[in-house]
Structures are given as C-alpha cells and as structure tokens.
C-alpha cells in the first residue's frame, strides 16, 4: 500500500533581475535595472493610464550622497488597446532595461538603495506585485595625484668647475 504523497510547490518566478552601475563619472552615475522575462510573460511600463494595469515602480531612499537626475528611462514599449482595462496598455517582454541617472554629491563611494515593484502577466494569468529591494554600489571618483617638480639644485655646488662634466651629460658615478 502506498502512503500519501506530498507535493512541494515551487514559487513561480518568471522574472530575473540584475543591477549594474554604468558611466560613473565625477558628476554622475547611471543605474541600470535589467529584467529577463521567461517566454510568454510580460511586465508593464512605468507609465500606465488611469484604470490600467499596475505600473512598474522604482522608489529611491533619500541620501546626502546623490540626487536623482530626471526620471526612469525605459525602452519603447509594446502598446495595444485593452478591452478589459478600456485603455492603451504598455508592456515589455524578453529582456528589458530601465535606467536612472543620479547626480553625485560626493567623490566617495556610496550606495543607492530602494525598492521596486512590478506586475507580471501571461496570456492566462497575472502574479500579484511584490516589493523587492535593490542596492547599487557606486564607486569612488578616482582623484588624480598632483605631482610638483622638485627644485633644481645649484649646479656649481654639485660639480667642481674643473671636472670636465657639463650639466646634461650622462655620467655614471662610482663609489
């Protein structure tokens, strides 16, 4: 006789996020959010019409190390009028990259932290949005060292006048 069989359900995770810092300069840095969606799934734009689906949202913790420069940039979405929502719906599938530029307030390394949320759907169902955290490590600005020339010594104090050597000659010293 067989006993009861327990089934373990794996959570459905059709989105795979990664985070990177690009173009870090003395003035600013660009934060890159990349999501790879499994086949058949889509995510909604950060810009949705009232009454439409839940937008993808990014919230940034306040910091004295940076300020946001503009809003989230996203690629051109697929747009289609949706009979259910009665609005034009904007969404993405495949690999999607969102970008946010930050203006530095420091040359030191700092973290940009916050949260993001999104709704995923396929042709048959949607997954309720959840809030997730992100952290970007923005590197310090490389500061160039200032090299000052050494003072030139009085040549008469270094070489006797009758040495036969003039300033600029390549001379090997023996001790």
N, C-alpha and C positions, 0 to 999 in steps of 0.2 A: 504494500500500500504506500502511495506517495503522500508526503506531508504537504502542508501549504507552501506555496512558492511566493517569496517576497520579490516584488519588482521595485527596483530603485530607479527613480526618475531623475534624469539629468536636466538641469535648468537649460532652457532654450536661450542660447546666446549667439544670435546671427550677426552680431556686430563686433568688430575687433579694432580697438582704438590704440593709437600711438601718438606720442608727443615729441616735438623737437624744437630747438631754438635755431633760427637761421638769421643770417645777416646781422649779427651782433656787432655794433659799432660803438663809438664813444657817445653817440647821440641816442641810439635806439636799438631795439631788437625786434625780430618778428617771431611770434609764437605760432607754431604750426600744429594743428589738430588734424590727424588723418584717421578716417574710419574706413575699414574694408568690410563691406556687407556681403553676407552669403548670398548665393544665387537665389533670385526670386524675392528678395527683401528690399525695402526702400525706407529712407529716412526723410523727414520733412525739412524744408527750408527754415532758416531763421526768420524769414519774412512770410507770414501767413496772413490771410484775410480774416477779419472778424467772422466767427461762425465756422471757420475751417478747422483743420486738424491742429493738434498741438505742435508748436514750432520747436525746433532745436534751439536750446538756450545755453548761454555761457555767462557765468557770474564770476567776477574777479574780486578777491579780497582786497581791501584798501591797503596801501603801503606808502611809506615815505620814499621808497627806492625807485618808484616808477609812477607814471600816469598813463592811462590808455590814450592812444592816438588814433582817433576815428573809431569806427565800429568793426564788427566782424565782417571779413570779406569771405565770400563763398563763390563757387563757380556758377555758371548759368544753370539753373535747374530745369528739369522737365516740367512743363506747365500744361495742365489739362483741366477743363471744367468738370467738376464732380457733381453729379446729380444728387448724391446723398447729402453733401455739405451745401450745395447750391452756391458754390464759389469756385474760383480758379485755385487749384491745388498745385503747389510747387514742391517737387521732391527730387531725390537723388537715388541712384543705385550704383553698384560697383564700388569703386574707390572714390571717396570724397575728401577734399582738403579744405578746411576752414582756417583762416589766418587772422591774427590780431597783432597789430604793431603796438609796442609800448615805448614811451619816451623815458630814458634814464634820468634819474635824479642823483645818481652816484656812479663812481668809477669802480666801486667794489662789486664783488659777486653778490647776487641776491636771488631770491625765489619769488616766482609768481604763482600764487595758489588760488584755487577757486573750485567751482563746481560746474558741471554741465548736465543737461537732461535732454532727452530726445524720445520720440515715439517711433517704433519700428512697425512696419506692416508688410504683409504679403497680400496676395490676391484673396486670401480667405480669412485672415485674422490680423489682429494687432497685439502687440505686447505693451502693457501699461508702462508709461515712462517711469524711470527711476533716476534719482540724483546720484551722480558719481563725482569723485574728487579728481583734481589734476594738480600737478606740481611741475613747474618748469624751473630748471637751474640755469640762470643767465650768468655767463662767465664775467669775470672782472675785465675791465678795459686794460689792455697792455699799455703800460706807460713807458715811453722811450726814455732811455737814460741820456742825460746831457753830459757830454764829455768836453771838458775845458782843456785847452792846450797847456802844457807845462811851460813855465817861463824859461827863456833861453839864457844859459849862463854866459858870463863874460868869457870869451874865448882866450883872452890873454892870461886868465887865471888858470886855465886848463893846460895849455900847451906853451912851453917856453918858446921864445921867438926864434931861437936858432935850431929848432927841432927838424926843420925841413918839411914839416907836415902842415898843410893848409886846411882850413875848415872845409868840410865836404869830402875830403879824401877818405877812402875806406881803409881803416887802419885796424890791424889785429893786434891786440895787446897780449904780451906775455908777462907772466909774473914769475 
